[in-house]
Amino acid sequence: METLLLVLLEVIAGVTDYAAMGAGIGAGIAVIGAGIGIGQIGGNAMSAIARQPSSAGDIRANMIVAAALVEGVAFFAIVINLLIIL
């Protein structure tokens, strides 16, 4: 475990400052975007359930699928930013 950490630290030390800064900013934007998207999904789903409580199960299922897709995009963006660093 220590050797892996040392190798990662050596690789990160060789990266230019601009690439690391850009990857950090990119990861931050991805997380902020995912948070906003999931918040919109949850808020709209709650208002839809309040308007029509009989279809709460269908709305909840669709909300979970949409939130999972938004999180998948955020994770993809974070992985791409990590690949920039490494």
Summary of the structure (lengths in Angstrom):
residues: 86
radius of gyration: 18.8
end to end distance: 17.5
largest distance: 58.0
contacts: 211
relative contact order: 0.16
helix: 94%
strand: 0%
